[in-house]
């Protein structure tokens, strides 16, 4: 919602302090950030959104997606030839 320096710094500082947030990526396009979070259940996710994310000033919207399976997970980057 807010894109001034103070709002961005507050958001990024607050995200760094929340243990359930494993990763936070800055994005191009319609969304500004992608958060990867870890919770035990849908009820815990609801509580996380209501009590942790909603407490951060300046968030205009939250779009959620859930992974329900893994097809491939790489833990090492492949070699990329120029």
Secondary structure as UniProt FT lines:
FT   HELIX           5..17
FT   TURN            19..20
FT   STRAND          21..26
FT   STRAND          33..37
FT   HELIX           42..48
FT   HELIX           49..53
FT   TURN            54..55
FT   TURN            57..58
//
